[in-house]
Amino acid sequence: MGLIPGRSTRWEAEETQWAMTWPNLIMREWVALLAALGVLMLVSLFFDAPLEGIANPAVTPNPAKAPWYFLGLQELLHYGNPLIMGILLPGVAISALMALPYLDRNPSSRPRDRKWAIGIFTTVVVVFGILTVIGTFFRGPGWEWVWPWQASGH
């Protein structure tokens, strides 16, 4: 058995302080839950959520907008071929984001050392966010461009 120069494989464990999950963590989570629930109830008392009329399956509203979380995809469909913009491009984007941890094998956890991964993720999120904002606030009847301060006709 010989000695190998370099760092030792032994390491000293630091003393850590442990806290029991119950009651310490669980009680804090319950307090946070009750505080959030209280704020939500107060907001619901002061701000009304107006309901529209009874749904009529024979009449489609103009514009027929997707829920907010799909408005970015609906806005993307407006700019080109539905096969490319609605299936291929989002599929490639989702696949790239899923593959990003395997492609960027940088062991550093510092943001300045992970510029490519952070840049790609930020670009995808910002583009999708911009498309969602456009679909939410800038589209009117016939999916035409409407400024938010203009009357949209409905």
C-alpha positions in Angstrom: 0.0 0.0 0.0 1.5 3.3 -1.0 0.8 6.9 -0.4 -0.5 9.0 -3.2 0.3 12.7 -3.1 -2.5 15.2 -3.3 -5.6 15.8 -1.4 -6.8 13.4 1.3 -10.0 11.5 0.7 -10.8 11.9 4.4 -13.0 14.8 5.3 -14.3 16.1 8.6 -18.0 16.3 8.9 -19.1 19.7 10.2 -21.5 19.7 13.1 -24.9 20.5 11.9 -27.9 21.5 13.9 -31.0 19.5 13.3 -34.5 20.6 13.7 -37.4 18.2 13.8 -39.9 18.5 11.0 -42.8 18.3 13.4 -43.6 20.7 14.9 -41.0 23.3 13.6 -41.4 23.1 9.8 -45.0 21.9 9.7 -46.2 24.7 12.0 -44.4 27.3 9.9 -45.9 25.9 6.7 -49.4 26.0 8.3 -48.9 29.6 9.4 -47.8 30.5 5.8 -50.8 28.7 4.4 -53.3 30.4 6.7 -51.7 33.8 6.0 -52.0 33.2 2.2 -55.6 32.0 2.6 -56.4 35.1 4.7 -55.0 37.4 2.1 -56.8 35.6 -0.7 -60.1 35.9 1.2 -59.6 39.6 1.9 -58.8 40.2 -1.8 -61.9 38.3 -2.8 -64.1 40.5 -0.5 -62.9 43.7 -2.1 -62.5 42.8 -5.7 -65.4 41.3 -7.7 -64.8 38.6 -10.3 -67.6 39.4 -12.8 -69.2 36.5 -14.5 -70.5 36.6 -18.1 -73.8 35.2 -19.2 -74.7 31.6 -19.5 -72.5 29.8 -22.0 -74.1 29.3 -25.4 -72.4 26.5 -27.4 -73.8 27.9 -30.7 -72.0 31.3 -30.3 -68.3 31.6 -30.3 -66.9 34.8 -28.7 -64.7 36.9 -30.9 -61.8 36.6 -30.4 -61.9 33.1 -29.1 -58.9 33.2 -26.8 -57.2 30.3 -25.1 -56.6 30.5 -21.3 -53.7 32.8 -20.4 -51.2 29.9 -20.1 -51.8 28.9 -23.7 -52.1 32.5 -25.2 -48.3 32.5 -26.0 -48.8 29.4 -28.1 -52.0 30.8 -29.7 -50.1 34.0 -30.5 -47.3 31.9 -32.1 -49.8 30.2 -34.3 -50.7 33.6 -35.7 -47.3 34.1 -37.2 -46.9 31.1 -39.5 -47.7 27.6 -40.5 -49.7 25.9 -37.7 -47.7 22.7 -38.0 -44.4 24.5 -37.6 -45.5 27.1 -35.1 -47.9 25.0 -33.1 -46.1 21.6 -32.9 -42.5 21.6 -34.2 -41.2 24.9 -32.6 -42.8 24.3 -29.2 -41.7 20.7 -29.3 -38.1 21.6 -30.1 -38.1 24.3 -27.4 -39.4 21.9 -24.7 -37.0 19.2 -25.8 -34.1 21.7 -25.7 -35.0 22.8 -22.2 -35.3 19.2 -21.1 -31.9 18.4 -22.7 -30.2 21.5 -21.3 -29.0 19.8 -18.0 -27.4 17.1 -20.1 -25.8 19.4 -22.7 -24.5 21.9 -20.1 -22.3 19.7 -17.9 -20.7 22.6 -16.1 -20.2 21.5 -12.5 -20.1 25.1 -11.2 -23.2 26.4 -9.5 -22.3 30.1 -9.9 -24.5 31.9 -12.4 -21.5 33.7 -14.0 -20.0 30.3 -14.9 -23.3 29.1 -16.5 -24.0 31.8 -19.1 -25.2 29.5 -21.9 -27.7 27.6 -19.8 -29.1 30.7 -18.1 -29.1 32.6 -21.4 -31.0 29.9 -23.3 -33.6 29.4 -20.5 -34.0 33.2 -20.0 -34.5 33.7 -23.8 -37.2 31.0 -24.0 -39.1 32.3 -20.9 -38.9 36.0 -22.1 -40.1 35.2 -25.6 -43.0 33.1 -24.3 -43.8 35.8 -21.8 -43.9 38.5 -24.5 -46.1 36.3 -26.7 -48.5 35.8 -23.8 -48.7 39.5 -23.0 -49.3 40.3 -26.7 -52.1 37.7 -26.8 -53.7 38.9 -23.6 -53.6 42.7 -24.0 -53.1 43.4 -27.7 -55.5 41.1 -29.6 -59.1 42.1 -30.3 -61.9 40.9 -32.5 -60.7 38.9 -35.5 -57.4 38.5 -33.7 -56.4 41.9 -35.0 -53.9 44.1 -33.2 -55.7 46.4 -30.7 -54.0 48.8 -28.3 -55.1 48.2 -24.7 -56.4 51.8 -24.3 -58.6 51.5 -27.5 -62.1 50.2 -27.4 -62.1 46.7 -28.7 -65.7 46.5 -29.7 -66.9 44.2 -26.9 
